[in-house]
Amino acid sequence: MRHLLTTTFHRHNHRLPTILHHLVTRHYRPPKPPTPPAPPKHPKPPQKPQSFTFHDATWEDPYSWMSHLNDKVAMRHMDIYMEQEEKYTEAVMSDTEKLQSKLQSEMASRLHFDLSTSPIRWGPWLYYKRVEAGKQYHVLCRRLASLNEQFISNKDPSGGFDFVSGRKIEQKLVDYNLEAERFGGYAYEELSEVSPDHKFLAYTMYDKDNDSFRLSVRNLNSGALCSKPQADRVSNLAWAKNGQALLYVVTDQHKRPCRIYCSMIGSTEEDVLLLDEPAENVYVNIRHTKDFRFVTVNTFSTTFSKVFLINAADPLSGITLVWECEAQAHCIVEHHQGYLYLFTDAARGGQLVDHHYLLRCPVNASSGPRIWERVFDDDRDMVIEDVDFCNTHLTLIIRENCSFRLCAVPLPMPARKDAVRLKELNPTFLPLPNHVSQIWPGPNYDYYSSTMRFTISSPVMPDAVVDYELSSGNWNIVQQQNLLYERTRILYGTTSSGGIANGSSNNLNSDFLNEIKSEDDNLWNCLSEFYACEQYDVSSYDGVMVPLTILYSRKNKNKNQNPGLLHGHGAYGELLDKRWRNDLKSLLDRGWVIAYADVRGGGGHGKAWHHNGRQQKKLNSIKDFVSCAKFLVENEFVQENKLAGWGYSAGGLLVAAAINSCPDLFRAAILKVPFLDATTTLLNPILPLTAADYEEFGCPGDIDDFHAIMKYCPYANIQKDVLYPAVLITSSFNTRFGVWEAAKWAARVREHAIYDPKRPILLNLTTDIVEENRYLQCKESALETAFLIKMMES
């Protein structure tokens, strides 16, 4: 029996697992997936509606209390609200902490750890700034050029001691780490001028407690601060009397430069008031000519511009009017061997001009009206953007269509009464790389040197600091980061052109060699082998062609699959910054397309281009930006619903207004210290505005300007019941446009728009010292980049 049962059991035992599995699965209930955490809720600041009426318009603002800086209760609420915003941003971005850390490491690895800036020669001295190990701020130093070859410690110049010769050859002039201790832990310098005899340094430091710049003069031989002059609210300064006198401009309580003082160095007498401009709409500015023969005084308002001369050898002898014109104009006067040269964009013969031009006249003119003669004929093919002088040459930055060129003309020029075409003077065109987006003249303090320094920028090349020897045609890249080799080239003393193995200079005096060598990207550490840079003209709503620059990785370009980031500014006639940015490399290498829209209101295309994008025509710049955004999507550079916008300051207004116009066109946006409530700020400025601000955005007192402001103001035109893109706003209490503008805009968008937790509106408050700390810059850029990536992937 037992055998029978055993046999029967073994015969059917193979079915048991199947039966058990069937019984188990019939009653198995898989565990429920964990409920995802609810998305964080955005802050809701209290609403305190207040009505406003101006001209024929009435509107209500529930968040106007945020700007009541003198209301302690309001500021207490504001502190609580800002803390809530900070926690909300942290909560939304908490899942990107690893990504932020990775991005920050990437960006920090690309920082160019320059121990020193490239030295600037002036007379017998080489001036430079360097950073000591473990210190936040730099040190201003100098050493004699004759001892430069003995300065062997290029990698660590902090000792300033040559152990071979046994001599200390470096002199510390200003340690800005010590200046930070003087000014509450923060060192920001606005102006810095060494006296022509190299004995004194005049400089202004930002005083946070008084929200102004304080003037100090330091004796460079002893290192001690001079007892006078010491003044607050200083906006300009200029040396006179070969360094024995200092002229400086002081602002009023509204930050309007209005008074010029003269201080005799070493004297105990009170500083002498040279000019006091009482009119509230007139501004004052001073500068010395490059040969230190004169100090020029510019006074200007919206209705006139004047230039006066002060004899630098005798600054108390009075001022002489040398130029005046109607309307505000850009006027720079230089002196060269008995001639005054005026670079201006003032109206000519009662007709507005679109570009700058150069005039000259003898400095010792007759008693009659001063006659200014044109130097160059107008040439639409070669527009002069800027000029610089030395004793032997005039250098000109020229724009041909959208391309920049740099050339030099020997001085003095041939004596002739009629203007000449620039080409007739056979200018020497200096070598440049491809895709140049901007050229800046360097300090070029040494008027009697024929070597002039320029900084060359390009979207596909780190900035190159270049010395051009104008007499011989030699050119030397003295400083440029080399991302290909992860190092920075800083050459002391005798420099050599970049990328030349044998270290010899390039002599490129002929146009033929110029065309060959300037296009050799290897000489310039250009990255065009890896990143493409393309130029397009985009038709705006009214048929005007808007320049658009597109940058992308050749390796990661996929048609209609790439996310994109569109930059814009379009204000004050300023060039859009298209320089290579190391932080954007993290997006390019992840397949992003980076684009730059040169919309109306910006610079680089003449005065008319600027005027057609300001005041009552501000909507042109906004529509230009929208047209460029649509071009990127319609031509499949950027995938639909994966386009982001980026704007800084006035560019923040541009991007925010474009979002109001077409919220479905953008998936995300970065607004950095943006100007968002133009209506309120222009009507009731809490922080002082300048005449240029009203010239740019309109004067509300003019009813037509007011209506235009109401139409483009981002805060006043937020659409209701519409899905808005995700936006990250960075701001600070210490910015020109107060943090309340960003806070008000964020609160109203959340209130009006359709709520979607995948499209958050975030407010990120930064510290005052981000601009001075490269690691904090990396951290902020990593947050912005992580935000963009997260929004595109969500």
Steps between C-alpha positions, in 0.01 A plus 500: 500500500778737595674411176183567304451841662861589448480402138183695450650810670813495287294440187306826553768704681608677178157673484528655848705813409253582221202464730665703775598773249139513376364526854751770593451712190120488538530681833814710426457874510807692380600778739378841399775730376585767753300813452728764352548795728276790425678778315601782730254785519613843395489787747201731501590847618226716653306719262442863592330653196585861424353702213703731277384756246717683252399680182195313378583162655405341832642170625528298818814350648451248785876468559613862502570466873814299417682819400411700813853498637420739784203296623634271772192275494521462122872420519434240769247335270750526217768322704258216577395480136859492374581219743201304368614557144846373585360181656265449205786524250706256706208254514429514127867458412580239768496213249774669298759519778723237340465665161581840650808356669615344173439822307680707760800267480499528120488877510759531774737279303485753215590798714825651383714525808699802399748579773545835333349715233728572208719797600419841352804711422486871578826689491764310701244286685303183440164503684300184566256335740544159656327277752679356801428146613198476728396862446173615346608831353794595281805714568609786274876485441771645280862434415758677289497390137881496503488221758231303321734238356633432848152428632535126464217387727217520245305217661503650847562872493373550855845529649609770261859400570757380251726256681751509216567872518414526868273799444139565579363624172124511563319780678156446648283805440154404631390180672127485442461238772598776743265738322220251567573534872465878464164468325311237698636184339423605144752643251362640177705759314345720232778744405876472520753746355878513552644852487714582193811528723423150640507630860131474595196282439148646517221245527137467611359214708134416549375580850195281565396695809466823302421343162765713331859491380766647727814660360843422646851600389794277586867597499666228292843553649398469865178301451313735736165664433514875448304710746322671210314488279252260657152547359175307473269460199785535248411407141804617297860607547792629292861589582646841418822695553710186442350327803507795738125565467196273485165603354193302603123510448249466785135399464198645677255301713334373181833367369523771234864599429493877541808650674869503406766550767877546472723369780869584523682188620689564823327833561301568816274750326138421423423346161398763244155483339552543124144442376160466665218405264168588669260380229346168604504363148865580418780250561876553525786274399880548480799317352858587414636490147744215446800734494385660833506846339132571566207391712175490301170588669179367345166648607188360343124460530229377267507835319871584462859379527807715571871429532740728691879489538704552815872559463651215701814702573287765675166347599386812687530723191140441392316295241460567127205393284620314188187320378124511540203350322129457538365180656699247695797362309802284565808726495861396567778756452866404462812707439786419265786733410306826502169363368181413683321191368128455572333160465124551507160397371348850521262621232683656206363794306170462679470139382514198728783259425494126541864448602794664672741717306834673570566877496810707571606861549812682626508524877605868478209615288444865415270719704214427262276193505698178513486319165502121513600317183398147409788252486336218302233491235192296575536142382203269544727202437738590784324642806727627779387355834784625724841667489812510718811715486868469572776740404577323173171346387124527491326163534144447381251223575296463183182312419439366151139379499503268803877439499755687709847608384787679671737735319768761568586830326835678559496840674520785434259485209569688177392862524198551276175689524273242345395176664650182354380145469671275749622271222699787347727505807598134440417385853672193637236239578597299805446122527177373655343156540173394340159579653613809693204633701668792676832685534591704808795737518720422798613754762787612273627742763837552335428770243857496372506127427409370155380172653125502559296234675155373398269227624347288223175310566323227307215255572737210425822624660601601853585870519845576362704793635723607212785749474542653156832670427376758254838608361625153409175310453591238762212367706508293817228317692599586855216323677236248400355190655578184308211262563651236273795457733317603820745774578537874460783662316640810674820629352720745687728747327567385143189323379432283200202429283268225619551152368848564355729222610822694462361800689585754230291805424290540191566793272183548300538834332342410169132444435587170330663355809223649709233307311692174531615517859191658652290207382728242658289409802784302655688824570210626708401195705173507309247225567327515162621145429262382770229767505336650194416872487246604237351840413146554371278796419149447635203690360312672782127578499553815291756357257809639678785246498627414848847341538494164677813312609464123557754288683492121534719196552595335172498164677155530658301679229178311422243668281181589687613316814709757687391723784601863461578815696438842339676808641387858456557850638396778260550813710719810538657441159727241663649206315355165597767308689583202278833414660595137555373391843648198670176427686307467172737222393310270736183561297673482162655164586155372597362583158357845566487773236608844625366799306539878521238741359637848418159668529426867443586718795846348527830605345727414213267611219489876533304757697178441303507133603515610864231768465262258326497278807455751781226719653182479290670248269599258777253244371723463192776340707250264663350395167851456357579258783179305438580481127845357575348246740253386234782478243692257722197271535364527146841431346552202733807632678309452825235241577152639550414556867869485593601864460609714795569874523779680688516868591703716736371831646328680210531171312280350771229748401542389138463129574214545751307718253558241226359233733190713557463529122550128421507291820462173304817574300730452799544204732719681753684826565782644710450861611801649676439816710222590255319830444140378522276779631589783265179693563546538874877542491492775239211678674629473855867397500610364835859472382633801307459486123709691247400700194619205289239277668213729400651547154501124466169387644294817470391785724158432660428873506458481122162337441619318185804365683276399789267300277800327341639409844163355601500285187844342545533493882539130595325537838199681353438255213500152657235291326226329701410131483794420274779246555826688553851354461714411800704801611799539731555857614823597673508827686656673798413782738813678379410538132400791283152356454372403843416145601137607546461513120592133470285407803195687369529345153539147640196541727278641226594232242411231753175680573392553137647210303391136496681319780724214391756365751714389203532865400591675825578868545808513724673791669866462594662769714875536458759663722674827425838339442410257220668724241822496700509127574549260211392196702171666592458582132543130419245407765245747363563393140467134600158571657381680186630227270345223713170689495504516120587131464233398753231705329580357157496144627185528712 
